[in-house]
Amino acid sequence: MFIIQSIKDFFPVESLIGSVWEWRYANGPICSTDFRFSETGIIEGFYSENERTWSLTDDGLKIFRGDGTLMWNFQILEKKNGKVFFRDFAKPDEFKDQCFYLTQIGKLQKESETSEKEEGVRLVVWDLDDTFWEGTLSEGEIKPRLDTLHMVRELNNRGIVSAICSKNTYKDTREFLERMGVWNDFVFARISWNPKGPQVKDIVEKIQLRPESVLFIDDNLMNINEVKVAVPGIRVAEPDIIKNWQSNPIFAGKPDLKHKRLKSYRILEAKQNDKEEVGGDNEQFLRACLESHG
């Protein structure tokens, strides 16, 4: 470990902007693996009122709260096992015991590089049992997974929404997801004991996306094959895709910290539900609603 006189000289702003960072508590959980410093001075890939803007000066890497208060002033730069990271204690008195690491984990991939290689995903349809969480809800043995919870929320920050297709009882499943605080991070939940093929097909049709831009994740190969037949062109994957999803270019998305796309699909879902109840054709209006939000 070593202390440098000028971080700006040792670590230029271009390197800061051109990297993806891991943001985590010291000796604690990871908060984001997509922490980014935008050219406009905004923190991207992680949404918190405590970390909203940044600047790099001779006396440190400064991160500010939403109200402009200095939250962090990283002055220690370390190199360990080929990685570069900063470490600091929070500046406000109410957070003074909090210590965070900011670790450089890779180069920021340009959007043009992603589009040339592979079309990005715009919707992820999740199985729940033994995929989104560990265990089977109907058997009463459930253990939430922090990595999938983080993934769903990070995807929303990138404009990639998540839906559910699960063989479970709707009431029990919704209550459990609400207790986890994640129910509102999903749209178009299909939770029943019906076959998954028709249910995923219904989601794709209702959400009005090309199958090629939809990914279905399930631990059961029978369900995966059933969905592939019901929705030709859809992407499918087993849960092992979750492990290194941050480095997978199909999940690049576009910054959407205000969750405009998630909100748009909630409107779409509500309109589709109304349509089923009262009848009528409002597809043109709904499509225009989505397009107006990018």
C-alpha positions in Angstrom: 0.0 0.0 0.0 1.2 3.5 -0.7 -0.1 7.1 -0.4 0.4 9.3 -3.4 0.5 13.1 -3.5 -1.8 13.6 -6.5 -4.3 10.9 -7.5 -5.1 12.9 -10.6 -1.5 12.6 -11.8 -1.1 9.0 -10.9 -4.6 7.8 -12.1 -5.9 10.1 -14.9 -9.5 10.9 -15.3 -9.7 8.9 -18.6 -8.9 5.7 -16.7 -11.5 6.5 -14.1 -14.2 7.1 -16.7 -13.2 4.2 -18.8 -13.4 1.6 -16.1 -16.2 -0.4 -14.3 -15.9 -0.6 -10.5 -17.0 -2.7 -7.7 -18.5 -0.8 -4.8 -18.6 -2.6 -1.5 -18.5 -2.3 2.3 -15.1 -3.1 3.9 -15.5 -6.7 5.2 -19.1 -6.6 4.0 -21.5 -7.2 1.1 -21.0 -5.9 -2.5 -23.4 -3.1 -3.3 -22.6 -2.8 -7.0 -20.4 -4.4 -9.6 -21.3 -1.8 -12.2 -20.3 1.4 -10.5 -19.3 3.9 -13.1 -18.0 7.6 -13.3 -19.8 9.3 -16.2 -18.2 12.2 -18.2 -21.0 14.4 -17.0 -19.9 14.0 -13.3 -22.8 11.6 -12.4 -22.4 8.3 -10.7 -23.9 5.5 -12.8 -24.7 1.8 -12.3 -25.6 2.4 -8.6 -28.4 4.5 -7.3 -28.1 6.1 -3.8 -28.6 9.6 -2.5 -25.3 9.3 -0.8 -23.4 8.8 -4.0 -24.7 11.0 -6.8 -21.9 13.1 -8.3 -18.1 13.0 -8.4 -14.9 15.0 -9.2 -11.2 14.2 -9.4 -8.9 16.8 -8.0 -5.3 16.9 -6.9 -6.3 16.1 -3.3 -8.6 13.2 -3.9 -11.4 11.4 -5.7 -14.5 13.1 -4.3 -18.0 11.7 -4.3 -20.9 13.9 -3.2 -24.4 13.2 -1.9 -27.5 14.4 -3.7 -27.5 17.6 -1.7 -23.9 18.4 -2.6 -22.4 17.3 0.7 -19.0 15.6 0.5 -19.5 11.9 1.2 -16.1 10.5 0.3 -12.7 11.8 -0.5 -10.5 8.8 -1.6 -6.8 9.6 -1.1 -5.4 6.1 -0.7 -4.8 4.1 -3.9 -3.7 0.5 -3.5 -2.6 -2.2 -5.9 -3.1 -5.8 -4.9 -3.2 -8.9 -7.1 -3.2 -6.8 -10.2 -6.3 -4.7 -9.1 -6.5 -1.0 -8.4 -8.7 0.1 -5.6 -9.5 3.1 -3.3 -10.4 3.0 0.3 -12.0 5.6 2.6 -14.1 6.3 5.6 -17.3 8.3 5.1 -17.0 12.1 5.9 -20.4 13.0 7.4 -20.5 12.4 11.1 -23.5 10.1 10.9 -21.6 7.8 8.6 -18.1 8.2 10.0 -17.7 4.5 10.9 -18.5 3.3 7.4 -15.5 2.2 5.3 -15.9 1.4 1.6 -13.7 -0.1 -1.1 -13.9 1.0 -4.7 -12.2 -1.6 -6.9 -11.4 -1.4 -10.6 -12.7 -4.6 -12.1 -12.6 -4.0 -15.9 -12.8 -1.7 -18.8 -16.1 -0.1 -19.8 -17.4 -1.7 -22.9 -18.7 0.7 -25.6 -22.2 0.4 -26.7 -21.2 0.1 -30.4 -19.0 -2.9 -29.5 -22.0 -4.6 -27.8 -24.4 -4.0 -30.7 -21.9 -5.4 -33.3 -21.3 -8.6 -31.4 -24.7 -9.5 -30.1 -28.2 -8.0 -29.6 -28.8 -6.9 -26.1 -31.5 -8.4 -23.8 -34.4 -6.1 -23.0 -36.4 -8.5 -20.8 -35.4 -11.3 -18.4 -38.1 -13.8 -17.5 -37.2 -15.5 -14.2 -38.1 -18.9 -12.7 -38.1 -18.6 -8.9 -37.5 -22.0 -7.2 -33.9 -23.0 -7.3 -33.2 -20.0 -9.7 -34.1 -16.6 -8.2 -33.9 -18.1 -4.7 -32.6 -21.3 -3.2 -35.2 -24.0 -2.4 -38.8 -24.6 -3.3 -41.5 -22.3 -1.9 -44.2 -24.9 -1.8 -41.9 -27.0 0.5 -41.3 -24.1 2.8 -37.5 -24.1 2.5 -36.5 -20.8 0.9 -33.2 -18.9 1.1 -33.1 -15.6 -0.7 -30.1 -15.0 -3.0 -28.4 -11.6 -2.7 -26.8 -12.0 -6.2 -30.1 -12.4 -8.0 -31.7 -9.6 -6.0 -28.8 -7.3 -6.9 -29.0 -8.4 -10.6 -32.7 -7.6 -11.0 -32.1 -4.1 -9.5 -29.0 -3.5 -11.5 -30.8 -4.6 -14.7 -33.6 -2.0 -13.9 -30.9 0.6 -13.7 -29.8 -0.4 -17.2 -33.4 -0.3 -18.7 -33.7 -4.1 -18.7 -36.9 -5.2 -17.0 -37.6 -8.5 -15.3 -40.8 -10.7 -15.4 -41.7 -13.9 -13.5 -42.8 -17.3 -14.7 -43.1 -19.6 -11.8 -45.1 -22.8 -10.9 -46.3 -21.7 -7.4 -49.3 -20.3 -5.6 -49.7 -16.7 -6.6 -50.7 -15.4 -3.1 -47.8 -17.1 -1.2 -45.3 -16.1 -3.9 -46.3 -12.5 -4.0 -46.3 -12.3 -0.2 -42.8 -13.7 0.0 -41.5 -11.4 -2.7 -43.1 -8.4 -0.9 -41.3 -9.4 2.3 -38.1 -9.5 0.3 -38.9 -5.9 -0.9 -38.5 -6.9 -4.5 -42.1 -7.5 -5.8 -42.2 -4.0 -7.4 -39.0 -4.6 -9.3 -40.8 -7.1 -11.5 -43.6 -6.8 -14.1 -45.9 -9.3 -15.8 -45.7 -12.0 -13.1 -47.1 -15.3 -14.3 -47.4 -17.4 -11.2 -49.6 -20.6 -11.4 -49.3 -24.3 -11.9 -49.9 -24.1 -15.6 -47.3 -25.1 -18.2 -44.6 -22.4 -18.7 -44.5 -22.4 -22.5 -47.8 -20.7 -22.9 -47.2 -18.4 -20.0 -43.9 -17.1 -21.3 -45.4 -16.8 -24.7 -48.2 -14.6 -23.2 -45.6 -12.4 -21.5 -43.7 -11.9 -24.7 -46.8 -11.1 -26.6 -48.2 -8.8 -24.0 -45.0 -6.9 -23.5 -44.6 -6.5 -27.3 -40.9 -7.4 -27.7 -39.1 -9.5 -30.2 -38.3 -13.0 -28.8 -34.7 -12.5 -29.6 -34.5 -9.7 -27.0 -36.0 -11.8 -24.3 -34.1 -14.2 -22.0 -35.8 -17.0 -20.0 -33.8 -18.4 -17.0 -34.8 -21.7 -15.4 -33.1 -24.6 -13.7 -35.4 -27.2 -15.3 -34.4 -28.3 -18.8 -37.9 -29.5 -19.5 -39.2 -26.0 -18.9 -36.5 -24.5 -21.0 -37.2 -26.8 -23.9 -41.0 -26.2 -23.6 -40.5 -22.4 -23.7 -38.1 -22.7 -26.7 -40.9 -24.5 -28.6 -43.6 -22.1 -27.5 -41.6 -19.0 -28.3 -39.3 -19.6 -31.3 -36.2 -17.3 -31.2 -36.3 -16.7 -27.4 -33.0 -16.9 -25.6 -32.8 -19.4 -22.7 -30.3 -20.1 -20.0 -29.7 -22.1 -16.9 -29.0 -20.3 -13.6 -25.2 -20.5 -14.1 -25.5 -17.4 -16.4 -26.1 -15.4 -13.2 -22.5 -15.9 -11.9 -20.8 -13.7 -14.4 -23.6 -11.7 -15.8 -21.9 -8.4 -15.2 -19.3 -9.2 -17.9 -21.8 -10.5 -20.4 -22.4 -7.9 -23.1 -26.1 -8.9 -23.7 -26.8 -7.3 -20.3 -25.2 -3.9 -21.2 -28.5 -2.0 -21.6 -28.6 1.7 -21.4 -28.5 3.9 -18.2 -32.0 4.3 -16.8 -31.6 5.3 -13.2 -35.1 6.8 -13.1 -36.5 3.4 -14.2 -38.6 4.9 -17.0 -38.8 1.6 -18.9 -39.9 -0.3 -15.8 -42.6 2.4 -15.2 -43.6 2.2 -18.8 -44.1 -1.6 -18.6 -46.1 -1.2 -15.4 -48.5 1.1 -17.4 -48.6 -1.4 -20.2 -49.4 -4.2 -17.8 -52.2 -2.3 -16.2 -53.7 -1.4 -19.6 -53.4 -5.1 -20.7 -55.2 -6.2 -17.6 -57.9 -3.6 -18.2 -58.2 -4.8 -21.8 -58.7 -8.4 -20.7 -61.4 -7.3 -18.2 -63.4 -5.0 -20.5 -62.3 -6.0 -24.0 -61.2 -3.7 -26.8 -58.1 -3.1 -28.8 -55.6 -0.5 -27.4 -52.4 -2.0 -28.7 -51.5 1.0 -30.9 -51.9 3.4 -27.9 -49.8 1.1 -25.6 -47.0 0.8 -28.2 -46.9 4.6 -28.6 -46.7 4.9 -24.8 -43.7 2.7 -24.6 -41.9 4.3 -27.6 -42.4 7.8 -26.0 -40.2 6.6 -23.1 -37.4 5.4 -25.4 
